[in-house]
Amino acid sequence: MTITLNKPSSLIHEIKLERIDNWNLFKFSESLQLRMESLLEKKKADQITPDEIAELDVIGELDRIFTHINAMLAAQNVNQ
């Protein structure tokens, strides 16, 4: 999955809602999760291209957004 991305919304189709226990959480599709892990490994090995760095930045931004949303949902569920 090599794509040139410039904003997180371009990956919206790679997000799914998954029920875990009594919680509905936003998760990456398996292919997007694998792509992020692959890019992180390439970065760690210092073998990442500038385009891949940009792609990883976009995926990372989306990851931060959904981590925050999931934390808000979890806090709401705990307070109910």
N, C-alpha and C positions, 0 to 999 in steps of 0.2 A: 504494500500500500504506500506508494510514493506519490505524494500530492504536494503541490505548493499551496500553502494556506496563508491567509493574512488576518483572519479574525476567527474567534472561537465559534461564532454562529455558523460558520461553514461546516462544522462537525456535528450540528444538532441531530442529524440522522443517526449518529453513532451513540446516542444516549438512550438508555432504556430505564424504565421504572421497574424495580425488582422488589418483591415482597420478601423480607428477611425477618423471621419470627412475626411479630405484630407490626412491623415497620415497613413502610414503602420508602425505598431509597433510590436516588438517581445513581446509575452505574454506567460505566463505559461498556460498549459492546466488546466482545472478546477480541475482535480484530483491532480495535483502537487500543485496548489495554496492551495487547502484544506489541503493537507498533510503538507505544510509549516506552515499554520495557526495552525494545530493540534500540531505540534512539538513545535511551539512557546508558545502555551498555556501550554503544559507539562513542558517546561523549566521555564515558569513563576511560575508554581505551584511547582517547584522543584521535578518533578516526571519523569524526562527524563533519559533514560538509556545512557550509553556510546556509544552504537551503534547509538542511535537516535541523540545524539549530533554530531556524525560524519556525519550522514545523513543531519542534519540541516546545518552543515558547508558547505557541498557540494551544497545544494540547495541555501544557502546564497551567495556562490561564483558565482553561475550561475545568481542569481538575480542581483548581482552587475555588472556582465558583460553585461547583457541585459539592465540594467538601463543606463549604460554608452553608449552603442550602440544606444539606443533610444534617448538619449540626443543629440548625434552627428547627428542623422537623423533629429531631430527637429530643431537643429541649421542650418543644411543645408537647410531645407525647408523654414525657416524664411529668410535666406539670398538669396533665389531665387526670 
